[in-house]
């Protein structure tokens, strides 16, 4: 196990969340642990799930209702194509998730994500300040990022 990995606190939905994340992002479940006798939840229910996405390990823990996700922390997904942006976005916003702004979304568990094409960084750091500014303005007007719209803004009127 790596020295540092994200630990995500859920209220009874850690297993469901881990399964969604690995199905959408191509990962795998590495380990599932269950609560034993004397726990504050039903014996045998999921305590934690360790999973891997693209070589990054995560632990999802069912710790109860006392702690909630905020948008101060988000998970970043590099999505190379519009099809990939659409697929990931649709899966993570399904069943109660929602788009926020500028490629950010919150999934149905309350976890924030950014679904971003690498070309966005290239366009925003273009040495032509006017071009980069047009891309910035286009991005600020988007919820889910649209590669064609970003590229069109870069070209200009």
N, C-alpha and C positions, 0 to 999 in steps of 0.2 A: 504494500500500500504506500502511496506517496506520502511525504511528510505533511503536505498541506492539501486538503480537499474540502469542497463545500459540504456543509452539514445543514440540511433543510428541515425545519420544524413544521410538522403538520398536525392537524387535529383529526386523527383517525383515517386520513386518506393517503398516507405515505405509499402504500402498495399500489393504489390506483394511479397516483401521480408518477411513480417510477415506471410503471408499465406504459403509461402514455408517453412519457419522455423518450424511453428507449424505442418505442414503436415509431415515433415521429422522426427521431434524429439518428436512428440506426445503431443503437447501443445494445447492451445486454445486462440482464440482472446477474449480479455476482453472488449475492448472499441475501437471504431473508431470515430475520430472527423474529421469534414470537415471544410474547409475554408469558411468564410462568405463573405458578400459583402465588397468591399474595400480592399480585400487582394491582395497581389502582384501576385497571381495565380488565375486561374478560380474559381469562386464561386462554392462551392459544391464539389470541388476536395478534396482528402484525405489530411488532415493536419497531423494527427498522428494516430498511432495504438498502443494500449497497449496490450501486449500478455504475456502469461505465458507458460513456458516450465519447467516441473518438479519442480514447486513451485518457480521458479525464474521469476520475472516480468521484462519485457523489454518495452521500448517505442521506436518505429520507427517513425521518424519525417521527413516530406518532407520540408526541409529547403532551397533547391536550390543547385546550383552548386559550392558554395563557399568553402565547406569543404569536404575533402575526407578521407576515411579510410586509415590507414597505417598498416603495419604488426607489429608495436609497440604494438598494442592491438589485441588480438585474443580471440575467444571463444573456450573453451575446451570442447570436447565431450568425456566422458568415454564410450568406446564401448567394451563390454565384449567379443564378439565373432568376428571371421573374417567375418561372414555373416553381422553382424551389421556394422562393419567398411566399408565393401563393399557397403552396402545399403546407409549409410549416405554419404560416399565419392562420390558415383555415383550421388546422388541427388544434392549435393552441388556443384559439378564440372560441372553439366549439363548446356548446353546453354550458354557457355562462361566462366565458372569457370575454374580453373586450379590447378593441384597439384603443390606444391612448393618443399618441402623436409621434410624428417623426420616426416611424418604425418601431415604436414601443408598444407593447401590449401587456395585458395582465391575463393570465390563464384562469381557469375556473377555481383554482386552489389559492389564488391571490398572489402568485409568484410573477414578478415582472421579467419580461424578455425584451430584447432588441433583435429584430430580424433585419439584417443590413447587408446589402451587396458591397463587396470590396471596392467597386468602382466609386461609391459615394466618397470615400476618403480621398481617392485620387482626384475627383472633380472638385472637392472642397479645398484641396491644397494646390490647385492649379496656380501657376505664377501670374496668370491674368486675373487680377483682383475683381474685375467686372464679371468675368465668367464664373468665378467661384462664388461671388455674391448672388448671381442669378440662381445658381444651384442651391445655395443656402435658402433663398426665398422660396424656391420650389419645394424643398424638403420641409420647410416650416409649414407649408400648406397641405402637407400629406399626413395621413394617419398611417396606412400601410405604404411602404415605399414602392414607387413605380420607376423602374430603371429607365424606361423609354421617356418618361416625363423628366427625369433628372438629366438625361442626355440631351433632350430637346432644350431644356433651360440652359445647358452649357453652350449650345450652339447659338442661342439667342434669337431675337426677332428677325 
